[in-house]
Amino acid sequence: MQDWFGARTFDSGDFSVADLARRKAALGHTVSVVLPARNEDQTIAGVVSACATLAGTLVDELVVLDGDSDDGTAELAAQAGARVHTDAQVLPEYGPPLGKGDALWRSLSVTSGDVVVFVDTDIRNPDPHFVWGLLGPLLHDPAVQLVKAFYDRPLEVGERLHPTGGGRVTELMARPLLNAFWPELAGLVQPLSGEYAARRELLELLPFFTGYGVEIGLLIDTLRVAGADAIAQVDLSTRVHRNQSLEALSRMAFGVLQVALRRLSDAERAHFTAAVPTGYTQFYRDVSAIATETHDLPVVERPAHATRAQPTG
């Protein structure tokens, strides 16, 4: 792991836009930036605008996959310079969209870039280096196929922004799982980061989980398909975003666990062959009593685009 970390960890400052633009032109590559969004009217314009500053040099397509927002997110994204698709209208034969992972999977059918960059849209400090930093290792090293971002993650408590403390699902769920079962991935600082870039040829070979486990699923499957040396990571300094409630984070952690259990079962590792659970019970205080709430959180896996049946006619 230490050897991997030393060879495959970069800083966005290691790269310049001008150099990357020259390399991109020499390679003949095209780049698509995909922004999944649902009700992000407070931040969407800033994120789109930051990515749009690279249009014509590093970015050839800037696409927002909108999850049927009702707060004007789609309109704001279009005004800021993005091409907007409603996720339900992309590959409708697969039924209603089932979350962020589903939107990312569907985005591959409405983009064409040789390299695809995914950026979350709840970022409060968007900057173009969130895109070009991720492109750096891919344009410099043909062996790199997937690049993950990492950063400091401040935590907002009340009106106060603490410099660290974010990434709680990573520290309490994803990192222990990776260290225990996929130690080749233990050197990733932010395995669940929503900012990452990959070669299309890799992404089209991989299935996508539809829910919160999409990122850990892509990592585990990339390790299986291409090996650890195909993965790199880039320090993007600091990412400020909307922090989720503890209850929401708990459901996210369950989604990560579901995907890990599915992959352990697929590989028959740890003698795990039981069915992956889909019911998740949480507790809350109702007046003076403790009440329960059970969520049905199915684990759905969309097929690799390379194996997806194409429409006829």
C-alpha positions in Angstrom: 0.0 0.0 0.0 2.8 2.4 0.8 4.4 1.9 -2.6 1.1 2.5 -4.3 0.5 5.7 -2.2 3.9 7.1 -3.1 3.5 6.4 -6.8 -0.2 7.2 -7.3 -0.8 10.2 -5.1 -0.7 13.7 -6.7 -1.5 17.3 -5.9 -3.6 19.5 -8.2 -0.6 21.9 -8.1 1.5 19.3 -9.9 -0.4 20.2 -13.1 -1.2 23.3 -15.1 -4.1 24.0 -17.4 -1.9 25.0 -20.3 0.2 21.8 -20.1 -2.9 19.6 -19.8 -4.5 21.3 -22.7 -1.5 20.6 -24.9 -1.4 17.0 -23.8 -5.1 16.6 -24.4 -4.7 18.0 -27.9 -1.7 15.8 -28.7 -3.6 12.7 -27.5 -6.8 13.6 -29.4 -8.9 13.1 -26.3 -12.2 14.6 -25.5 -13.5 15.3 -22.0 -17.1 15.2 -20.6 -17.9 16.7 -17.2 -21.0 15.3 -15.6 -22.8 17.0 -12.7 -25.5 15.0 -11.0 -28.0 17.3 -9.3 -31.3 17.3 -7.4 -32.6 20.4 -5.7 -29.2 22.2 -5.6 -30.4 25.7 -6.4 -28.1 27.3 -3.9 -24.9 25.9 -5.5 -25.5 24.6 -9.0 -24.8 27.8 -10.8 -21.4 28.2 -9.1 -20.4 24.6 -9.8 -21.4 24.8 -13.5 -19.7 28.2 -13.9 -16.4 26.9 -12.4 -16.4 23.9 -14.8 -17.4 26.1 -17.7 -14.3 28.2 -17.4 -12.4 25.2 -18.9 -14.8 24.9 -22.0 -12.8 25.0 -25.2 -9.6 24.0 -23.6 -10.0 21.0 -21.3 -13.8 20.5 -21.3 -15.7 19.5 -24.4 -19.1 18.6 -22.8 -20.6 19.9 -19.7 -23.7 18.0 -18.7 -26.1 18.2 -15.8 -28.2 15.1 -15.0 -31.1 16.6 -13.1 -33.1 14.4 -10.7 -36.5 16.0 -11.4 -35.6 19.1 -9.2 -38.5 21.3 -8.2 -36.4 24.3 -7.1 -35.2 25.6 -10.4 -31.9 23.7 -10.4 -32.3 22.7 -14.1 -33.0 26.2 -15.3 -30.1 27.7 -13.3 -27.7 25.0 -14.7 -28.7 25.8 -18.2 -28.3 29.5 -17.7 -24.8 28.9 -16.3 -23.8 27.0 -19.4 -24.6 23.3 -19.0 -26.5 21.0 -21.2 -29.3 19.6 -19.0 -30.9 16.2 -19.1 -33.6 14.9 -16.8 -32.4 11.5 -15.6 -35.9 9.9 -16.0 -35.8 10.7 -19.7 -32.4 9.0 -20.2 -32.7 5.2 -20.8 -36.3 5.2 -19.6 -36.6 1.5 -20.4 -34.8 0.9 -17.1 -37.6 2.4 -15.1 -37.6 5.3 -12.7 -34.2 6.6 -11.6 -33.0 5.2 -8.3 -30.5 7.8 -7.1 -27.2 9.3 -7.8 -25.5 6.2 -9.0 -28.2 5.6 -11.5 -27.8 9.2 -12.8 -24.1 8.6 -13.3 -24.7 5.4 -15.1 -27.3 6.9 -17.4 -25.0 9.9 -18.1 -22.7 7.6 -20.1 -25.4 7.3 -22.8 -25.7 11.1 -23.3 -22.0 12.0 -23.3 -19.2 11.0 -25.6 -16.0 12.1 -24.0 -13.0 9.7 -24.0 -12.6 10.8 -20.3 -15.5 11.5 -18.0 -15.2 13.7 -14.9 -17.9 13.5 -12.2 -18.3 16.4 -9.9 -21.0 16.7 -7.1 -23.2 19.8 -7.2 -23.5 20.7 -3.5 -20.0 22.2 -3.4 -19.9 25.6 -1.8 -16.3 26.4 -2.9 -16.3 25.3 -6.5 -13.1 25.9 -8.5 -11.8 24.8 -11.9 -9.1 22.8 -10.3 -11.7 20.2 -9.2 -11.7 19.3 -12.9 -8.2 19.8 -14.1 -6.6 18.3 -11.0 -8.4 15.1 -11.7 -7.4 15.1 -15.4 -3.7 15.5 -14.6 -2.8 11.8 -13.9 -5.0 10.6 -16.8 -3.4 12.8 -19.4 0.1 12.2 -18.1 0.1 8.4 -17.6 -1.8 6.0 -20.0 -1.7 3.3 -17.3 -4.0 5.4 -15.0 -7.7 4.7 -15.7 -9.5 6.1 -12.6 -8.6 9.1 -10.5 -10.2 9.9 -7.2 -10.2 13.3 -5.4 -9.3 13.8 -1.8 -9.4 17.0 0.3 -10.0 18.3 3.8 -13.7 18.2 4.6 -14.9 20.8 7.1 -17.9 20.0 9.2 -20.6 22.5 9.9 -22.2 22.3 13.3 -24.8 25.0 13.9 -23.4 28.2 12.6 -19.8 27.1 13.1 -17.6 25.5 10.4 -15.0 23.2 11.9 -11.9 22.7 9.7 -12.2 18.9 9.9 -14.7 16.2 10.8 -16.4 15.6 7.5 -16.3 12.3 5.7 -17.8 10.4 8.6 -19.2 7.5 6.5 -15.7 7.0 5.0 -14.0 6.8 8.4 -16.6 4.7 10.2 -17.7 2.4 7.3 -15.7 2.5 4.1 -12.2 2.6 5.4 -12.7 -0.3 7.8 -14.2 -2.4 5.0 -11.4 -1.6 2.6 -8.7 -2.3 5.1 -10.3 -5.6 6.1 -11.2 -7.0 2.7 -9.5 -4.9 -0.1 -6.2 -3.7 1.5 -5.0 -2.8 -2.0 -7.4 0.2 -1.8 -6.6 1.2 1.8 -4.3 4.0 0.6 -7.2 6.0 -0.8 -7.7 9.0 1.4 -11.3 9.6 0.3 -12.6 6.4 -1.3 -16.2 7.8 -1.3 -15.4 11.2 -2.8 -17.9 12.4 -5.3 -15.3 13.9 -7.5 -13.5 11.5 -9.8 -12.5 11.0 -13.4 -12.1 7.9 -15.5 -11.5 6.7 -19.0 -14.8 5.9 -20.8 -13.5 2.5 -21.9 -13.2 1.5 -18.2 -16.5 3.0 -17.1 -18.4 1.1 -19.9 -16.9 -2.2 -18.6 -18.2 -1.6 -15.1 -21.7 -2.0 -13.5 -23.0 0.9 -11.5 -24.8 0.5 -8.2 -27.7 2.9 -8.1 -27.5 4.2 -4.5 -25.0 5.5 -2.0 -22.7 2.6 -2.7 -21.8 3.6 -6.3 -18.4 4.9 -5.4 -17.1 2.0 -3.4 -18.6 -0.4 -6.1 -16.6 1.4 -8.9 -13.4 1.2 -6.8 -13.8 -2.5 -6.0 -14.7 -3.3 -9.6 -11.8 -1.3 -11.0 -9.4 -3.2 -8.8 -10.8 -6.4 -10.1 -10.8 -5.4 -13.8 -7.6 -3.3 -14.0 -5.6 -3.6 -10.7 -4.6 -1.1 -8.1 -2.0 0.6 -10.3 -4.8 1.8 -12.6 -6.1 3.9 -9.8 -4.6 7.3 -8.7 -5.7 10.1 -6.3 -5.3 13.9 -6.3 -5.3 16.3 -3.4 -7.8 19.1 -4.2 -7.2 20.9 -0.9 -10.6 21.7 0.7 -14.1 20.8 -0.2 -17.0 22.7 1.6 -20.4 21.2 1.1 -23.8 20.7 2.8 -23.4 18.2 5.6 -26.0 15.5 6.0 -27.8 14.6 9.1 -26.7 11.7 11.2 -29.8 9.7 10.2 -29.0 10.3 6.5 -25.4 9.3 7.0 -26.5 6.1 8.7 -28.5 5.1 5.6 -25.5 6.0 3.4 -23.3 3.8 5.5 -25.8 0.9 5.1 -25.7 1.4 1.3 -21.9 1.2 1.3 -22.1 -2.0 3.4 -24.7 -3.5 1.0 -22.4 -3.1 -1.9 -19.4 -4.5 0.0 -21.5 -7.5 1.0 -22.6 -8.0 -2.6 -19.0 -8.0 -3.8 -17.9 -10.3 -1.0 -20.7 -12.7 -1.9 -19.8 -12.6 -5.6 -16.2 -13.5 -4.8 -17.2 -16.0 -2.1 -14.8 -14.3 0.2 -15.0 -14.6 4.0 -17.5 -17.5 3.3 -20.2 -14.9 2.9 -23.0 -16.2 0.8 -26.1 -14.9 2.6 -28.6 -12.6 0.9 -27.7 -8.9 1.1 -30.2 -7.2 3.5 -32.5 -4.4 2.2 -34.5 -3.4 5.3 -32.9 -0.8 7.5 -34.4 0.2 10.9 -33.7 3.5 12.6 -35.0 5.0 15.8 -36.3 8.4 16.7 -37.9 10.0 19.7 -41.6 10.7 19.2 -42.7 13.1 22.0 -41.6 11.0 25.0 -41.3 7.6 23.4 -38.8 5.9 21.2 -40.3 5.0 17.8 -38.9 2.9 14.9 -38.9 3.6 11.2 -37.9 1.0 8.7 -36.6 1.9 5.3 -36.6 -0.4 2.3 -33.3 0.2 0.6 -32.9 -2.3 -2.2 -29.4 -2.7 -3.7 -29.8 -2.4 -7.5 -26.9 -2.9 -10.0 -27.1 -1.4 -13.5 -25.3 -3.5 -16.1 -22.0 -2.4 -17.7 -22.7 -0.3 -20.8 -20.5 -2.7 -22.8 -22.9 -5.5 -22.1 -26.2 -3.5 -22.2 -28.6 -4.6 -24.9 -28.9 -1.9 -27.5 -32.2 -0.8 -28.9 -33.3 -2.3 -32.2 -35.1 -0.8 -35.1 
